[in-house]
Amino acid sequence: MFSVLKNLGWFFRQEKKRYLIGLFMLIICGIGELFPPRLLGSAIDEIVRGSITWASLAKYIVLMIVTLILIYIFTYIWMHKLFGGANLVERILRSRYMNQLLRMTPPFFERNRTGDLMARATNDLRAVANTAGFGMLVMTDSTAYLTVILFAMGFLISWKLTLAAILPLPFIAIAMKIYGKVIHERYTDAQDAFGDMNDQVLESVAGVRVIRAYVQERSDERRFQAIADDVYRKNMRVAKLDALFEPTIRLCVGLSYVIGLAFGIYLVFKNQITLGDLVSFNMYLGMMIWPMFAIGELINIMQRGSASLDRVEETLSVVPDVQDVSRPTPVESPDTIVLKGVTFRYPTSTVDNLKDISLSIRRGQTLGVVGRTGSGKSTLLKQLLHEYPTGTGEILISDTPIEQIAKDRLHGWIGYVPQEQILFSKSVRENIQFGKHQADDGTIMNAIATAAFDKDLHTLSDGLDTLVGEKGVSLSGGQKQRVSLARAFISDPEILILDDALSAVDARTEARIVENIREQRAGKTTLISTHRLSAIEHADWIIVLDEGRIIEEGTHAELLSQGGWYREQFERQQVENNLTNEEEASYDS
C-alpha cells in the first residue's frame, strides 16, 4: 500500500525541508489540540469543588485563546507546505510525462491509445499529487495525532479506561487491509475505462463531420453511452467499497464511546477518576473520530495513488524503440544517401512492407517516388527519419550508417511534409515559424511565395495573424498543404521530403511550386512521393514501387521508353489533364 511513498522517495528527498517543516507544524498542531479539553476538564473540577475564581477562569480563557491562535498559525504553515508539495510533484511529473511522450517514436503511439495517455496525464497524475499532499497529511494525522491522543488518555486520565475504549480498534485495521487490496484493483479498472472513454471522445470530436455526413449521430451516441455506462459501473464498484469505510469506522468508534462512557462512569463511582477527567476523556474520544476516519481515507488515497503511479510509471519507463548510440559519428552534411538491400516491416505488420530496396542519391539531386496506393512510398521516405528500428540492409548518409548518426543531427537536416497535414491552433505566422522560430516577416513571406500561398494569404481576414483553428479547420485542404510546405521551406533544409504533399492543389499551383523548388533548392536534396507524375518529371531519378519492391527506375524519359506502369500512368494522366483543360476552356468561353 505504501509503495507509492517509496516510489516518490526521490521527491521527498528533494523537498526534505518543505516536508520536515510541514509535518513538524502538523504534529505541533496535534499536540496543541490536546490542551483545550484538559483545560476544560480542570475548570470543571474546580467548579465541582467550588474553588473556581474569576482569576483562574480568566487564566483558562486566555490559555485557550492563545492555544487556538497558535494552532491557526501553524495550520496555515503546514497546509501551505504540504499542499504546495502536492502541486509541485504534479508539475514535475507532468513535465516528465510530456517530455517522455515527445521522445517516443511512432511504434509507441501505435501500441497506446491517445485517450488512455490523456487519462494518465490528468486523473492519474492528480491522484499521485493527492498522495503527496493530502496523503501525507492523513498519514501523519492518523498516526502521530492518534498516538498523542492515546498518550493523553492513558497517562493523563486512566490507562485502564483507555485500554477498554480502544478494544474495537483492531477490527478497523483488519477491515482496512481487506478493503485496500480490493480498492487498488477496482480503481485501476476504473481508470482504464476512463481512458477508453477519453479515446472515444477524441475520436468522435475529430470525426464529427464524417459522423454527420453519414447520419451516424445516433449510432455514435449509443457507442459513447455504452462506454460511459461502463465507466459508471466501474466507478460505482469503487464507490460501493468507499461507502463501507465510514460505517465501519463509525461502528467501531461508537463502540469505543459506549465502552468508554460505561466504564468511565463506573470508575467515577469508584473515585478512580473525577467527573472532569470523564468529560476530558469523552472529548478525547471525540477527537479520535478524525484519526479513525483518516486511517480509512489513508488506505483509500494510498491505493488510488499507488494504482495511478503504476500507470504513469508504466509510460515513463518505456524505452524509445529508436535511440542514439552512446558515441554518435559526427557527420558534417548529408552529401550522399544510399540504401543497400533495405527490407523493412512495421511492428504490427505480418509481411515485409519494403523488399530489397537499393538506391543512391547525391547532394543536390531530386528523387521521385511513385506507385500504386499502398505500394510503400511513404514507408520508404520515412526510413530517412529513422523513427522505426531499421530492418535488414543498410541506410548510409555520407557513408555513415543512419544508426550511428544522432537523431537531433539527422532531423536537423530534414524538412518533412507528411500526407496528413498537422497544423496547430495558432496563427498562420506561428504555424510557419514552427520551422524556424526566429524567422522575420520577410523570411516568412519568401517561404509563403515558394509554397504558392501568397495569393491565398490576401484573402484571409487577418493575413499572417489569422487563426487557423484546431488542426487548421478554417483552411481548405490545399491551403493547409501550402502552409505546411511553407513551414518546411522556411528552414531551408538540406533534405526536403514531400510525402504526397501536393495532392490537394490544382495542376497550375503544383507546377508553380515545383518550379520554385527547382529554382530555390539548387544544390540541396529533395525527395518527392506523389500520384501525379507531373510533379516529378524534372527529378534526376525516379523509382516505381509495387508491393514494397522497385519494379521500374530511371529518368522520366527512360521510364517512358520502357513502356511499363510509369508510361501507362503518364498517358492516362495526360488524357485526364487534356479533358480538364478542355472543360476549363469551354467554361471560360
N, C-alpha and C positions, 0 to 999 in steps of 0.2 A: 504493500500500500504506500509506504513512504519512499519507494524507489524514485518517485518524481522529484523529491527533495535532493536525493543523491545525484540524480542526473542534472539538476540545476546547481550543483555544488560550485561549479565554475563561477556562476553569477553571484552566489552568496559570498564567495571568497573575494570577488572583485568589489562588491559593495559591503564589505565586512563592517566598516564604520557606520554606515547607514543603519544596518540591521541591529548592530550592538546597541546603538543609541535608542532605536525604536523599541526593541524588545525590553531593554532596561527600563525605559519610561513606562512601558505597559505593565511590567511587574510592579513598579513603584505604585502605579495607579491601583493595582490589585491589592497591594498591602494597605494603601490609604483607605480603600473602601471598607476595611475591617474596623476602622475607628468609630464611625458613626453608630453602628449597633452596640459597640461596647460602651460608648459614652452614654447612649440612651439607657442601657441596662443599669449603669452606675447611678444615673439620675433617678431611675425608678426605685432602686434600692434605698436611696436617700429619702425619697418621698414616703416610701413604706415605713422607714424608721422614724420619719418626722424630723430629720436633721437637715433638710434642704434649706438653703438660704438664697437671698437674691444674688449674692456674690458668686456662690457656687453655680447657680443657674446661669448667670451671665458667662461664667467660665466655660460651661458646657456649650453654650450657644456660640461663643467666639471660636472655640476649638473646632466645632462642626463647620462653621463658615470658612475658616482658614483651610480646613481639610478639603472642602468642596472646591475652593478656588484653586488649590494646588492640583487637585485631580483634573480640573478643567484645563489648566495649562499643560500638564503632562500628557493629557489625552490628545490635545492638538498636535503635540510634537510626535507622539508615536503614530498617529494617523497619517501625518504628513510623510513620515519616513517609510512606513510600511506600504501604504497605498501608492506613494511615489515610486517605490521599488517595483511594484506590480506594473505600473505604466512603463517603467524603464526596461524591464525584461521583455515586455511585449514589443517595444520599439526595436530592441536589439534582435530578437528572434524574427520579427517581421522583415527587418533588413537582411538578415542572413538567409531567410527563406526566399526573398525576392532575388538576391544575388545568386542563390543556388539555381533558381528557375532560369535565370539569364545564362547560366553556364551550361545548361542542359542542351543536348543535341536532339534532333528530330525523333530518334527512336524512343527517347524518354516520353515525349508527348504522345507518341503512338500507343504507348503502354498505359498511360494515365489519362483519366477523364478530366477535362477542364473544370467541371463543376466540383469534383472532389478536391482538386488542388485549391480551388477558391474556398471551399469549406475549411480546409486546413489553415488557410491564411487568415480566416476570420474567426469562426466559432472555436476552433481548436486552440488557436493562439490566445484567445480571450480566456479560455478555461485554464490554460497554463499560467497566464498572468494572474488569474484569480488565486491560484495556488500560492504564488509568491507574495501576494498581499493578504487577502482575507484568510487564506490557508495558514499563513504564519501567525496571524492574529489568533485564530481559534485554537491552533495547536498550543500556543503559549498560554492562552487564557484557560483552555481546558485542562492544562497540566499544572502550571505554576499557580494560577488563581485557585484551582481546586485544592492544591496542596496547602496553600496558605490558609484557606477557609477551614480545612480539616485540622490543621495545626491549631488554629484559634479555638475551634470547637473542642478539641481534645485536651489541650493544655491549659486553656484559659477558663474553661467551663467544666467539662466532665468527660474523661476518656471512655467511661462506661456508656454514657448516653450516646457518644459519637459512634462507638462500635455497633451499638444496637441500631442506630439510624442508617448506617451505610450497608446493612446486610443485603438490601436488594441490588446494590450497585454491580456486583459481578455478573448479574443477568444482562445488564446493559452491554458489558464487554463481549459476552458470548453472542448476543444478538447482532452487535455491530460487525463482528468478524464475519458472520454469515451474510449479512446484508452487503458488506463491502465487496466481496468477490462477485456477487451477482450483479451489483451495480456496474462494475467495471465492464462486464460482458455486455450488458444491455445498453450502456451508454456508447460503447464502441459501435454496436449495431445501429443505434440511432444516428450517430454521426455519419456513418457510411450511407444511410438512407438520405440524410440531408445533402450529402454530396451528389447523390443521384438526382435529387430534386433541383439542385443548382444547375446541373448539367442540362436537365430538361428545359429549365427557364432560359438558359443561354441559347439553346438550340431553337426554341420557339421564337425568341426575340429576333435572332439572326435570320430565321426563315419565315418571318411573318408575312412577307409579300407573297411567297410561294404558297403558304398556307391559305391565304385569302384567295389567291388566283385559282386554286383548285377546290375552293369552298370546303376546306377541311377544318374550319374553326371548331365545330362540334367534336370532331374526332380528336383534335389536339387537346381540347378541354377535358375530354374523357381520359385521355392518356395522362394528362397532368394530374387530374383528380385521383387517379389510381395511385400515382406516385406520392401525392400529398397525403392520401389516406394511409399509405404505408409508413410515411414519416410520423403521422399522428399516432398510429398504432404502436410504433416502436418507442416514441416519446412517452406514450401513456404507460407502457411497461416500466419505463424508468420512474414515471410519476407515481405509479402504484407502490413501487418499492420505497420511494421517498416518503410517501404518506404513512408508511409503517414506523418511520423514525420517531415522530413526535408522540404518537400514542404509546409506544414502548417506553419512551423516556418519561412521559407524564405518569404512566402507571408505576414505574419504579420510584420516581420522586414522590408520588402520592403515598406509596407505601412507607417511604422514609419519613414523611410528615406524620403519618398515623403512628408509626413506631416511636418516633421522637417525642411526639406530644404525649402519648400514653405513658411511656417510660419516664418522660420528664416530670409529669405530674406526680408519678409515684416517688421520684427522687425528691421533689419539693416536699411532699408529705413526710418523707423520711429525714428532712432537714439536711440532705446531702448537697443540694443546690438551692439557691434563692429564687424568688419569683423573677427578679431582674435577670438572673442567669438564664432562666427558661425563655424569657422574652428575647434575649440576645441570641440564644441558641436557635429559636424559630426564625429569627431574622437571618441568621447564617444559613439555615436550611433553605430559606427563600433565595439567598444569594447563590446557592448551589444549583439552582434551576438552570441558569445560563451556562455554567461549565458542562452540565449534563447534556443540554441541547448542543453545546459546542462540540462535544465528543461525536455526537451523531452527524453534525454538519461537517466536522473534520473528515470523517470517513467518506462522506459524500464528495467533498471537494477534492480530496486526495485521489480518490478513484477516478473521478472525472478528469482531473489534471493528468493523472498517470496515463489514462487511455488516450487523451488528446496529445500528450507529449510523445507517446509511442508513434502516433500517426505523423506528427510533424518530424520527428527524428527519422522516420522511415524515408521521408523525402530528402531531408538534409544529408542522410548517409549515402545517398545514391552517387555512385562514381560515374562521371560522363563517359559515354561509350567511346568518345574520341578525346584523348588527352595529349598534351605536348610531351615529348620525350624530355628526359632530365637535362640534356645538353643539346638544344636545337642547333642545327647547322646554319650559320649566318649566310644568307643569300642576298646580294645587293638588289638584283632586279630579275624579273621573270623573262629572260631572253629567249628561252625555248620552253615549249610544253610538249611532252612526249608521253603517249600511252602505249605500253607494250603488253599485248595479250591480256588486257583487263577483262576479268569476268566478275560480275557483282550480283548479289542477291539481297533484296531487302529482308530485314529480320522477320517480317510477317509473311514473306513470300515462300512458295513451295517450289518455284522454278527460278532459274537464272534470269535476271532482268537485263543484264548485258552479257554478251558472249564473245570473248576473244577479240576485244576492240584494240586496234593498233592504229595510231595516227601521230603526226608530228606537225607542230605549228611553230613558226619562228616569230620573233618580236615584230610587230607591225603588220602581221597578216590577219586576214579575216577568214574564219571558218564558218561555213553554213551547214546546219544540221537539219535534214528533212526526213519525212517518213510518215507512214500512216499513224492515226491516233493509237497511242499505247505501244508504239514501236521502241520507246526507250530514249527519246530525245531529251526530255527533262532529266532523266536519270543520268545520262551521260554528262550533261553540263554540271549537275550537282556534284559529280565526282571531284571537280576542282575546288568546291567549297569545303571538302573533307569533313562533312557533317556525319557521315556514317563510317564505320570501320571499313577499311579497304578490303576488297576481295582478293582474288589471285591476280597475278600480273604486277606491273609497275606503273606508277604515275610519277613522272620526273618533271621538275621545274628547274630549269638551268642545271640539268644533270644531277639534281638532288632529289631523293625520294620525298614525296609530299609528306610522309610521316615524320621526316626529320626537320621540317620547317615549322616554326612557331605559328600557331593559329592566328594570333594577332597580326603577325607579319603577313601571312597569306591573305587574310581578309582585308588587310590594308591595301593590297594591290587591286582588289576586285570591286567592281561596281556591278551589282546584281539586280536585275529587274525580273521578278518571277511572273508566272502566269496569272496568279491571283494577286491583284493589286492591294497592298496594305497601306492605307492612309490613316493618320491619327486625327483625333478630334481637335484639330488646331487649325490655324490659318494656312493658306496656300504657301505663304512665305516660310512658316515654321516647318511645314512638311518638306519643302525643298531644302531648307537649311539643315535638315536632319543629316544630309550627306556631307555637309561642311558647315559647322556651327558658326564660324566667324565670317562667312561669306557676306559681302555687302550687296546692295541692291543691283549694282552694275553686273556683278558676277551672276546673281540670280537671274537677271533679265537675259544674259547671254545663254545660260542653261535653258531658259524657257524658250528662247528663239531656236536653239538647237533641237528642242523637242517639239517644235511647231505648235507651241501653246500660246504664242504671243497674241494672236487674234482673239482667241477664246478669253484671254485674261481681261480684255477690254469689256467683255460682256458681263463680267462678274461685278456684283454691286459694290464691293469694296476693294476690288483689284487684288493685290497681293495679300491684303488683310482679310479677305473673305474667308469665313469659317467653312470648312468642307463638311462638317458634321461627322457623326460616327462612321468610321470606315469609308469616308468620302461620299456619304449618301446624297449630298447636294450636287454632286458632279455626275456627268454621264460616264459611261464606260470608257469612251475614248479619251475624255478629259482626265479621268483617273490614271489611265495608262501614261498619258503625256506628263502629268505631274510626277509620276514615278520615274519616268525617263529623265526628267529634269533633275530629280534628286540624285540619280546615278551620274549624270553628265557633270554636275557641279563640282564633284570631287576629281574629275579628270583622271579616272583610274587607269592603271597600267593594263588591266584586263577588264573588258566590259562584256558581261554575259547578259544577253537578251533572250529570255525563255518565252517565246511566242508573245513578245511584249508589244507587237504591232497589230494584233488580231482585231482590235476594236476601232481602228482608224480606217478611213477610206483610202483608196489607192493613191490619190494625189498627195494626201498628207503623208502616207507611208513613203512615197518617192522623195518627198522633201526631207523627211527625217533621215532616210538612208543616205541621201546626198550630203546632208550636214555632217553625218557621222564620217563619211569618207573624207570630207574636207578637213574636219577639225580633229580627227583622231589618226592622222598620218603618223606612222612610227609607233603606234600602240596596237595592242592585240584586241580583237573583237570576235566573240563567238555568238552566233545568232541561230536559234531554232525557230522554225516557222512552218506554217502550212502554205503560205503564199510564196511561191518561188521567186516572184519579182523582188522580194526583199533580200535575196542572197545571190542574185545574178552576178553581182560585182565581186563576190567572195573569191579569195585566192584558191580555196579548196572547199569542195562540197562533199559531204558524205550522206548516203541514203541508208536509213536504218529500217530493219524489218524484224520484229520479234527479238530485238536486242542485238542483232548482227548487222555488220556493214555489208550491204548487198551491192552497192554501187558507190564509186567515188571518183572524183576528178574535178576539173573546172566546169563551168556552165556549158561551154562549147563541147567539151569532151563528153559530158553526160548526154547531151542532145544527140551526139553522133552515135552513142552506144545503143540507142533505141530501147531502153528499158523503162522501168517505172517512172524515172525522172522525166523522160521525154513525154511519156503518156500524160503525166500530170501537168506538165508545162503546156502541152497543146490544149488540154481540157480547160485550163485556166485562161489561156489566150482567147478561146471561144467565148467563155463567160465574160471576159473583160470587153470583148467587142460588142456583145449583146448589151452590156451595161452602158457602154458609150453611145450606142445607137438609141437606147431608151432615153438617155440624158439629152441627146441632141434633139430628138423629137419633142421632148418636154420643153426644151428651151425655145424651139421654133413655135 
